[in-house]
Amino acid sequence: MTVTWSGPPVVVAGIGADGWDGLGRSAREAIATAEVLFGSSRQLALVPERDSAGERVAWPSPLVPALPGLFERYAGSRICVLASGDPMFYGIGVTLARLLGANALRVLPQPSSASLACARLGWGLAETPVVSVVGRALETVLPELADGRRLLVLSADEETPAHVAELLGRNGFGDSTLTVLEQLGGPAERVETGIAKQWQRSAGDPLNIVAIGCVADPAHTRATRLPGLPDELFSGDGQLTKSEVRALTLTALAPAPGELLWDIGGGSGSIAIEWCRTHPTCRAVTFERLEHRRQQIVDNAAALGVPYIDVRGEVLEELHQSAESASPDAIFIGGGLTQHGLFETCWSQLRQGGRFVVNAVTAESESLLLSWAASRGGTLRKFQIYRAESLGSFTTWRPQLPVTQWFVVK
């Protein structure tokens, strides 16, 4: 939802842990002259009563659904919104820009928590990825982990550092260094460092950021953002696109940041999961008719750091019950290929310029690919993977099922 804003520009002023003393002249003037001052209870308490005569309104919970009504109620008023640090860095400024439009805002940023943390640690800000777990699952940290890498985690509360330490320990990064930086820039600033698997520090201040110096256990299975993760990382009933075929399939799907995939016949969810792991903004809807497989997709997605994958039932039933608002950028069919009307329905939903990839292992499915390729164009290829296995004291090559793949741009 958007709100048409015709009043004075809404000032969004960043305020740090140093409060009023750390504000510049422009931010102080905006706060002092505001008729309405929005912010969290903590942020509002940082502004002395003598320096702000306007009405103070603490954010309700949940916040986002309440915003349109709040701004409609105070339409025409001079409004100042208090934000933590840089309002456009995982802050309320981003939400307000979507709601009111960028032209309705005047943003006055302070240093972000990431800027302050990197300044304390001597890390290059431009080279340090940041993951927010405020309102997001902790597992989203996992795809960013790599031996020798540094990253920052924006904490949800005082319990986050301990949760991060436990997550690292369970996923082969227990020797990583954790640094918790609290109340950065304020008089109560505190920095503590420890090793993840030895972390015993009690909960501290809720306003904190966690810095991770990643150290990987070489014995733990390596998981990167590149497609083709080892098969053993996926649990399930054996309905799994094997790693080599998965890598070739993801290459054909060609994910780009922000794109949406439909994965038809999800199985273990491996294609949708690997698609989303390529970039934090990639999204996926996976359709799977069997309930126990839907649950294994949910479990695998969480274990591999992309718990936000949308898992649904049988695709034709789902599309019949509710029309999709967003056309996918790519569609993969890995199961149910011979189902009547499946291809035609999915093809009609794919956006122009989108990619369509299908894998087939049966003669009946392969004949469909030949027919579709004849009418739609695209590229056909066939491949078979062999894996080495023991045969007594010798080694033999064990073939997997040959796969016929068709991919085409609409």
C-alpha positions in Angstrom: 0.0 0.0 0.0 1.1 3.5 -0.7 0.0 6.8 0.7 -0.3 10.0 -1.3 1.6 12.6 0.7 0.9 16.3 0.0 2.1 17.8 3.3 5.6 19.1 4.2 8.5 16.7 3.6 8.7 14.1 6.3 12.1 14.4 8.0 13.7 11.1 8.8 16.5 11.8 11.3 19.1 9.2 12.3 20.0 9.2 15.9 22.8 7.2 17.5 23.4 5.8 21.0 25.0 9.2 21.8 21.5 10.7 21.5 20.9 14.5 21.3 24.6 15.4 21.7 25.5 13.5 18.5 23.0 15.2 16.3 23.9 17.9 13.7 22.2 21.2 13.5 19.8 20.2 10.7 18.5 17.2 12.7 18.1 19.2 15.8 16.2 21.9 14.0 13.9 19.3 12.4 13.2 17.7 15.7 12.6 21.0 17.5 10.2 22.3 14.9 8.2 19.1 14.4 4.6 19.0 15.3 4.7 15.3 15.5 7.7 13.2 16.5 7.6 9.5 15.7 10.0 6.9 17.0 10.5 3.9 19.3 10.2 4.5 23.0 14.0 4.2 23.3 14.6 6.7 20.5 12.1 9.2 21.9 13.8 9.0 25.3 17.0 10.2 23.7 15.5 13.6 22.9 15.2 16.0 25.9 11.7 17.3 26.5 12.9 20.9 26.4 14.2 20.5 22.9 11.0 19.1 21.3 7.6 20.6 21.9 5.7 18.4 19.3 3.5 15.5 20.1 5.4 12.3 20.7 4.1 9.1 19.2 5.8 5.8 19.9 5.6 3.2 17.2 2.9 0.6 17.7 3.5 -3.1 17.2 3.2 -4.5 14.6 4.6 -1.4 12.9 4.3 -1.7 9.2 0.6 -2.4 8.9 -0.1 0.6 11.1 2.0 3.1 9.1 -0.6 4.1 6.5 -3.2 4.9 9.1 -0.6 6.9 11.2 0.5 9.1 8.3 -3.1 9.6 7.1 -4.0 10.7 10.7 -1.3 13.3 10.8 -1.5 14.4 7.1 -0.5 18.1 6.7 1.6 18.1 10.0 5.3 18.7 10.2 6.5 15.2 11.0 9.9 14.1 12.1 10.7 10.4 12.3 13.6 9.2 14.5 15.6 6.3 13.1 18.6 4.3 14.3 21.8 5.6 12.7 21.4 5.6 9.0 17.6 5.3 8.2 18.3 3.8 4.8 20.5 1.0 6.1 17.9 -1.7 7.1 16.0 1.1 8.6 12.6 2.8 8.7 13.6 5.1 5.9 13.4 2.3 3.3 9.9 1.4 4.4 8.8 5.1 4.3 10.3 5.6 0.9 8.1 2.7 -0.4 5.0 4.0 1.5 5.2 7.7 0.7 7.7 8.0 -2.1 11.3 9.2 -2.0 10.2 12.8 -2.9 8.1 13.0 0.3 11.2 12.4 2.5 14.1 14.4 3.7 16.6 11.9 5.2 19.3 13.0 7.6 21.6 10.0 8.3 24.0 9.3 11.0 26.8 6.7 10.8 25.2 3.2 10.6 26.0 0.5 13.2 28.0 -1.3 10.4 30.1 1.8 9.8 30.8 2.2 13.5 31.6 -1.5 13.9 34.0 -1.5 11.0 35.6 1.6 12.4 36.2 -0.1 15.7 37.5 -3.4 14.1 39.6 -1.8 11.4 37.6 -3.7 8.7 36.8 -2.3 5.3 33.1 -1.5 5.2 32.8 -2.0 1.4 34.3 -5.5 1.8 32.2 -6.6 4.8 28.8 -8.3 4.1 26.0 -7.5 6.5 23.1 -9.8 7.4 20.1 -8.5 9.4 18.3 -11.0 11.6 15.8 -8.3 12.7 12.5 -9.9 11.8 14.4 -12.5 9.7 15.4 -16.1 10.4 18.8 -16.5 12.0 19.6 -19.2 9.4 20.0 -16.5 6.7 23.5 -16.0 8.0 24.6 -19.5 6.8 25.1 -18.8 3.0 27.5 -16.0 3.9 29.9 -18.2 5.9 33.2 -19.0 4.3 36.6 -19.7 5.8 38.6 -16.5 6.4 35.6 -14.3 5.6 34.4 -11.4 7.8 30.8 -10.4 8.2 28.5 -8.5 10.4 25.1 -9.6 11.9 22.5 -7.0 12.9 21.1 -8.4 16.1 17.4 -8.7 16.9 18.0 -8.5 20.6 20.4 -9.3 23.5 20.0 -13.0 22.8 21.2 -12.9 19.2 25.0 -13.3 20.0 24.4 -16.6 21.8 22.2 -17.8 19.0 24.8 -16.9 16.4 27.5 -18.8 18.4 25.3 -21.9 18.6 24.5 -21.7 14.9 28.2 -21.5 14.0 29.0 -24.4 16.2 26.3 -26.6 14.6 27.5 -25.8 11.0 31.2 -26.3 11.1 32.3 -22.8 12.1 32.7 -23.3 15.9 36.3 -21.9 15.9 35.1 -18.6 14.5 35.8 -15.4 16.4 32.8 -13.5 17.7 32.9 -9.8 18.6 29.8 -8.2 20.2 29.7 -4.4 19.9 27.0 -2.8 22.1 25.7 0.8 22.2 28.2 1.9 19.6 29.0 5.6 19.7 27.3 6.1 23.1 28.6 6.4 26.6 27.7 2.8 27.4 29.7 1.4 24.5 31.1 -2.0 25.1 33.0 -4.6 23.0 33.6 -8.2 23.9 35.3 -11.0 21.9 35.3 -14.8 22.2 35.3 -18.1 20.3 31.9 -19.3 19.0 32.1 -22.9 20.4 33.3 -21.5 23.8 30.7 -18.7 24.0 29.3 -18.4 27.5 28.7 -14.7 27.8 25.4 -13.8 29.3 22.9 -11.6 27.5 24.0 -8.0 27.3 22.4 -4.9 25.8 19.7 -5.4 23.1 21.3 -2.7 20.9 24.2 -4.7 19.5 25.9 -5.9 16.4 27.9 -9.2 16.0 31.1 -9.4 14.0 32.2 -12.8 12.8 35.7 -13.8 11.8 34.9 -17.1 10.0 37.1 -20.1 10.7 35.8 -23.3 9.0 36.3 -26.9 10.3 38.0 -28.6 7.3 36.3 -31.9 8.2 32.8 -30.3 7.8 31.1 -30.5 4.4 31.8 -27.3 2.5 28.7 -25.4 1.3 29.2 -22.3 -0.9 26.8 -20.2 -2.9 27.9 -21.9 -6.2 25.3 -24.5 -7.4 26.1 -28.2 -7.1 26.1 -28.6 -3.3 27.0 -32.1 -2.1 24.0 -34.5 -2.1 24.5 -35.3 1.6 23.5 -31.8 2.6 19.9 -32.6 1.6 17.7 -34.9 3.7 14.7 -36.7 2.3 13.3 -39.8 0.7 15.8 -39.9 -2.2 13.8 -37.7 -4.5 16.8 -35.5 -5.3 18.3 -33.9 -8.4 21.9 -35.1 -8.0 24.7 -32.4 -7.6 26.2 -32.6 -11.1 22.8 -32.4 -12.8 21.8 -29.7 -10.3 24.8 -27.6 -11.3 24.0 -27.9 -15.0 20.3 -27.1 -14.3 21.0 -24.0 -12.3 23.4 -22.8 -15.0 20.6 -23.1 -17.5 18.1 -21.4 -15.2 20.7 -18.5 -14.9 19.5 -16.9 -11.6 20.1 -13.1 -11.2 19.6 -11.0 -8.1 16.0 -10.3 -7.3 14.5 -12.9 -9.6 11.7 -15.4 -8.9 11.8 -19.1 -9.7 9.0 -21.6 -9.9 10.2 -25.1 -9.1 7.7 -27.7 -10.2 7.9 -31.1 -8.5 10.1 -29.9 -5.6 11.1 -33.3 -4.2 13.8 -32.3 -1.7 13.7 -28.7 -2.7 17.3 -28.7 -4.0 16.8 -26.6 -7.1 14.8 -23.9 -5.3 17.3 -23.9 -2.4 20.3 -23.6 -4.7 18.6 -20.8 -6.7 18.0 -18.8 -3.5 21.5 -19.4 -2.2 23.0 -17.7 -5.3 22.0 -14.2 -3.9 20.1 -13.0 -0.8 17.4 -11.4 -3.0 16.6 -14.4 -5.1 13.1 -15.8 -4.4 11.5 -19.2 -5.1 8.1 -20.9 -5.0 8.3 -24.7 -5.0 5.3 -26.8 -5.8 5.2 -30.4 -4.4 2.0 -32.6 -4.2 3.2 -34.8 -1.3 2.9 -33.4 2.2 5.9 -35.3 3.6 8.1 -33.9 0.8 6.8 -30.4 1.4 8.0 -30.7 5.0 11.4 -32.0 3.9 11.7 -29.0 1.6 11.0 -26.7 4.6 13.6 -28.5 6.7 16.2 -28.5 4.0 15.6 -24.8 3.2 16.1 -23.8 6.8 19.2 -26.0 7.2 20.8 -24.4 4.2 20.0 -20.8 5.1 17.0 -19.9 2.8 14.0 -20.5 5.1 11.9 -18.0 3.2 11.2 -20.3 0.2 7.5 -20.5 -0.4 6.4 -24.2 -0.3 3.1 -25.1 -1.9 1.0 -28.1 -3.0 0.3 -29.5 -6.5 0.9 -26.7 -9.0 -2.3 -26.9 -11.1 -4.5 -27.0 -8.0 -2.6 -24.1 -6.4 -2.9 -22.0 -9.5 -6.6 -22.8 -9.9 -7.3 -21.7 -6.3 -5.4 -18.5 -6.3 -4.0 -16.4 -9.2 -0.3 -15.5 -8.8 0.4 -11.8 -8.7 4.0 -12.0 -9.9 5.1 -13.8 -13.1 8.2 -16.0 -12.6 11.5 -15.1 -14.2 12.3 -18.8 -14.6 10.5 -22.1 -14.3 12.0 -25.5 -13.7 10.0 -28.7 -14.2 11.6 -31.7 -12.6 8.6 -33.9 -11.9 5.0 -34.5 -13.2 6.0 -33.6 -16.8 3.4 -35.9 -18.4 0.6 -34.4 -16.4 -2.1 -33.1 -18.8 -2.0 -29.3 -19.1 1.1 -28.8 -16.9 3.4 -27.4 -19.6 0.8 -25.2 -21.2 -0.2 -23.7 -17.8 3.3 -23.0 -16.7 4.4 -21.6 -20.1 1.5 -19.1 -20.0 2.6 -17.9 -16.5 6.2 -17.3 -17.5 7.1 -13.7 -18.3 8.4 -12.7 -21.7 12.2 -13.1 -21.7 11.9 -15.7 -18.9 13.8 -19.0 -18.9 12.1 -22.4 -19.0 14.1 -25.5 -18.1 12.9 -29.1 -18.1 14.7 -32.3 -17.1 13.4 -35.7 -18.3 14.6 -39.3 -17.5 11.8 -41.4 -19.1 11.2 -42.1 -22.8 7.7 -40.7 -22.5 8.9 -37.4 -21.0 11.8 -37.2 -23.5 9.3 -37.4 -26.4 7.4 -34.5 -25.0 10.6 -32.4 -24.9 11.4 -33.2 -28.5 7.9 -32.1 -29.5 8.0 -28.9 -27.4 11.5 -28.0 -28.7 10.2 -28.5 -32.3 7.4 -26.0 -31.7 9.1 -23.5 -29.3 12.8 -23.7 -30.2 15.4 -23.6 -27.5 18.2 -26.0 -26.8 18.2 -29.8 -26.2 21.0 -31.7 -24.6 21.5 -35.1 -23.0 24.0 -36.1 -20.4 24.8 -39.0 -18.1 26.9 -38.9 -15.0 29.2 -41.7 -13.9 30.5 -42.0 -10.3 33.3 -44.2 -9.1 32.4 -47.0 -6.8 34.2 -49.9 -5.3 34.0 -53.3 -6.9 35.8 -55.7 -4.6 39.3 -54.4 -4.4 38.9 -52.5 -7.7 37.0 -49.3 -8.8 34.2 -49.3 -11.3 32.1 -46.5 -12.9 28.5 -46.6 -11.8 26.2 -44.8 -14.3 23.2 -42.7 -13.2 20.1 -42.3 -15.2 20.7 -40.3 -18.4 19.0 -36.9 -18.3 17.5 -35.0 -21.3 17.3 -31.3 -20.7 15.5 -28.7 -22.7 15.9 -25.0 -22.0 14.3 -22.1 -23.9 13.8 -18.4 -23.5 10.2 -17.3 -24.0 
